[in-house]
Amino acid sequence: MNNKGTLYMIPITLGETPINQVIPEFNNNIINEIDVYIVENIKTARRFLKRAGILKPINELSFFELNKKTKITELPTFLNPIAEGKNIGVLSEAGCPGIADPGADIVALAQQQKIKVVPLIGPSSILLALMASGFNGQSFCFNGYLPKDQKDRTRKLKELEKTAKNRQQTQLFIETPYRNTHVLEDLLKNCFSSTKLCIAIDITLPSEQIYTKTIEEWKKTKINLQKRPCIFLIG
């Protein structure tokens, strides 16, 4: 008989979107069965759980923080409650945990220990952007963040453009919001005029904008990307 708990991957909103627009009610039922959470940021996690209408008192919950500051040697202890038959929830800063997110490390460990991992339905900015782009959804690659150095970033953009054309494969990437404008400038300066670029901003928020244009058309378009969550797609 297996008395182990389950590791639930729980998506959260991509911003202050009303919960019922993007999170199924089933997820809230699961949340109210969990006393232990592994989160990227405790403050963000607490705020989300309150917005989701959790019935359990927040101060009775246990939180393990998993981010860049977490030591790899700490991870096995995060899963100890599983052996006691307790369920654990994994929460990202935004969207789906485990995707472009340190939660992947804890899932890898759970798989090694044969712990049941259950991914719940919720918003993924990567998939939503791809759905609305008009680009190839059968072959695509998410490349994460681009290099910070401009020369390296330019080289990477040219590489992604070439790959998208030669393989007919959609190339997706993200950038920290304060560097979005610089990335767009590099795209307009270095990509071919006929290359198609989709920019998806503030996905699921009232201010959402998702446009697909050629580089030539983007050069004639004014758009504010500064400090706004954004995904870029080259098709």
Secondary structure as the mmCIF struct_conf table of DSSP 4:
data_model
#
loop_
_struct_conf.conf_type_id
_struct_conf.id
_struct_conf.beg_label_comp_id
_struct_conf.beg_label_asym_id
_struct_conf.beg_label_seq_id
_struct_conf.end_label_comp_id
_struct_conf.end_label_asym_id
_struct_conf.end_label_seq_id
STRN STRN1 THR A 6 ILE A 10
STRN STRN2 ILE A 12 ILE A 12
BEND BEND1 LEU A 14 GLU A 16
HELX_RH_AL_P HELX_RH_AL_P1 ILE A 19 VAL A 22
BEND BEND2 ILE A 23 ILE A 23
HELX_RH_AL_P HELX_RH_AL_P2 GLU A 25 ILE A 31
TURN_TY1_P TURN_TY1_P1 ASN A 32 GLU A 33
STRN STRN3 VAL A 36 VAL A 39
BEND BEND3 GLU A 40 GLU A 40
HELX_RH_AL_P HELX_RH_AL_P3 ILE A 42 ARG A 51
TURN_TY1_P TURN_TY1_P2 ALA A 52 GLY A 53
BEND BEND4 LYS A 56 LYS A 56
HELX_RH_3T_P HELX_RH_3T_P1 ILE A 58 GLU A 60
BEND BEND5 LEU A 61 LEU A 61
STRN STRN4 SER A 62 GLU A 65
BEND BEND6 ASN A 67 ASN A 67
TURN_TY1_P TURN_TY1_P3 LYS A 68 LYS A 69
BEND BEND7 THR A 70 THR A 70
HELX_RH_3T_P HELX_RH_3T_P2 ILE A 72 GLU A 74
HELX_RH_AL_P HELX_RH_AL_P4 LEU A 75 PHE A 78
TURN_TY1_P TURN_TY1_P4 LEU A 79 LEU A 79
HELX_RH_AL_P HELX_RH_AL_P5 ASN A 80 ALA A 83
TURN_TY1_P TURN_TY1_P5 GLU A 84 GLY A 85
STRN STRN5 ILE A 88 LEU A 91
BEND BEND8 GLU A 93 ALA A 94
STRN STRN6 GLY A 95 GLY A 95
TURN_TY1_P TURN_TY1_P6 PRO A 97 GLY A 98
BEND BEND9 ILE A 99 ASP A 101
TURN_TY1_P TURN_TY1_P7 PRO A 102 PRO A 102
HELX_RH_AL_P HELX_RH_AL_P6 GLY A 103 GLN A 112
TURN_TY1_P TURN_TY1_P8 GLN A 113 LYS A 114
STRN STRN7 LYS A 116 PRO A 119
HELX_LH_PP_P HELX_LH_PP_P1 LEU A 120 ILE A 121
HELX_RH_AL_P HELX_RH_AL_P7 SER A 125 SER A 133
BEND BEND10 PHE A 135 PHE A 135
BEND BEND11 GLY A 137 SER A 139
STRN STRN8 PHE A 140 TYR A 145
HELX_LH_PP_P HELX_LH_PP_P2 LEU A 146 PRO A 147
BEND BEND12 LYS A 148 ASP A 149
HELX_RH_AL_P HELX_RH_AL_P8 GLN A 150 ARG A 167
TURN_TY1_P TURN_TY1_P9 GLN A 168 GLN A 168
STRN STRN9 THR A 170 ILE A 174
HELX_RH_3T_P HELX_RH_3T_P3 PRO A 177 ARG A 179
HELX_RH_AL_P HELX_RH_AL_P9 ASN A 180 ASN A 190
BEND BEND13 CYS A 191 CYS A 191
TURN_TY1_P TURN_TY1_P10 SER A 193 SER A 194
STRN STRN10 LYS A 196 ILE A 201
BEND BEND14 ASP A 202 ASP A 202
TURN_TY1_P TURN_TY1_P11 ILE A 203 THR A 204
BEND BEND15 LEU A 205 LEU A 205
TURN_TY1_P TURN_TY1_P12 PRO A 206 SER A 207
STRN STRN11 GLN A 209 THR A 214
HELX_RH_AL_P HELX_RH_AL_P10 ILE A 215 TRP A 218
TURN_TY1_P TURN_TY1_P13 LYS A 219 LYS A 220
TURN_TY1_P TURN_TY1_P14 GLN A 226 LYS A 227
BEND BEND16 ARG A 228 ARG A 228
STRN STRN12 CYS A 230 ILE A 234
#
